[in-house]
């Protein structure tokens, strides 16, 4: 995975390109995603940052705007839960897909070489240049069945 210092430089460049200031609050959102495995709502990130850094004045709007910026630049990625919103993770991790439990909200990451190969074959069959894909399988986890 990319070193944090390089990722921080990427954020600083991104902010400059968008005429935005580099702030400690924006850095903390990036740092949170970098240091925490899992999938988090903006509210989760906001709450955990407030707990970890009570001396830093961070607003929920800053978290949302920073996540949107990071997602647009492919530093973060999200899984949409419709009206329940999105959950975010660092987008620079090795490619993986997701199993999502509709009852408890558990998210299980997986990678399957056969699925990856089949997607490439399908794209080739339709003369389609695939640059990325997202797969989420929705159902009930073992505990909720």
Secondary structure, 3 states (H helix, E strand, C coil): CCCHHHHHHHHHHHHHHCCCCCCHHHHHHHHHHHHCCCCECHHHHHHHHHHHCCCCCCCHHHHHHHHHHHHHCCCEEEEECHHHCEEEEECCCCCCEEEEECCCCCEEEECCHHHHHHHHHHHHHCCCCCCCCCCEEEECCCCCC
